[in-house]
Amino acid sequence: MAATQDKPPTVLSHGELPYPRGTLVGNVETGRTGELQGVVEERTKEGNRLVSRTAYMRPRGGGREWEAPLTHIRPVDENE
């Protein structure tokens, strides 16, 4: 079986949060809201080029986490 070289090797690491942990955020694509739990960055091993940033959210009050591209989340005004 031959290895393919379509995608360069990458590494995952914790990324910088755009808002404080626990901030209520909404996914502009799905409309789903939850508290921001963390961010994971994927970078190439060679050159440290950013490939993606993924946000992890959890429903208010607890529950199963889900993920979304970081570019799809925005803070939600809790008073609206």
QUIWOZI-V446459 format. One record per residue. N is the residue number from 0. RES is the residue in three letters. PHI is phi in whole degrees, -180 to 180 (NA if undefined). Layout:
# QUIWOZI-V446459
n = [N & N]
res = [RES & RES]
phi = [PHI & PHI]
This chain:
# QUIWOZI-V446459
n = [0 & 1 & 2 & 3 & 4 & 5 & 6 & 7 & 8 & 9 & 10 & 11 & 12 & 13 & 14 & 15 & 16 & 17 & 18 & 19 & 20 & 21 & 22 & 23 & 24 & 25 & 26 & 27 & 28 & 29 & 30 & 31 & 32 & 33 & 34 & 35 & 36 & 37 & 38 & 39 & 40 & 41 & 42 & 43 & 44 & 45 & 46 & 47 & 48 & 49 & 50 & 51 & 52 & 53 & 54 & 55 & 56 & 57 & 58 & 59 & 60 & 61 & 62 & 63 & 64 & 65 & 66 & 67 & 68 & 69 & 70 & 71 & 72 & 73 & 74 & 75 & 76 & 77 & 78 & 79]
res = [MET & ALA & ALA & THR & GLN & ASP & LYS & PRO & PRO & THR & VAL & LEU & SER & HIS & GLY & GLU & LEU & PRO & TYR & PRO & ARG & GLY & THR & LEU & VAL & GLY & ASN & VAL & GLU & THR & GLY & ARG & THR & GLY & GLU & LEU & GLN & GLY & VAL & VAL & GLU & GLU & ARG & THR & LYS & GLU & GLY & ASN & ARG & LEU & VAL & SER & ARG & THR & ALA & TYR & MET & ARG & PRO & ARG & GLY & GLY & GLY & ARG & GLU & TRP & GLU & ALA & PRO & LEU & THR & HIS & ILE & ARG & PRO & VAL & ASP & GLU & ASN & GLU]
phi = [NA & -86 & -78 & -100 & -115 & -64 & -122 & -68 & -60 & -130 & -129 & -108 & -154 & -68 & -105 & -72 & -78 & -77 & -139 & -60 & -57 & 95 & -63 & -73 & -127 & -123 & -89 & -67 & -82 & -107 & 82 & -74 & -120 & -173 & -88 & -66 & -107 & -179 & -135 & -117 & -105 & -113 & -130 & -69 & -66 & -94 & 90 & 56 & -76 & -68 & -102 & -159 & -131 & -120 & -94 & -117 & -123 & -137 & -59 & -57 & 90 & 109 & 134 & -79 & -70 & -140 & -124 & -156 & -57 & -57 & -69 & -97 & -109 & -142 & -63 & -110 & -77 & -68 & -91 & -86]
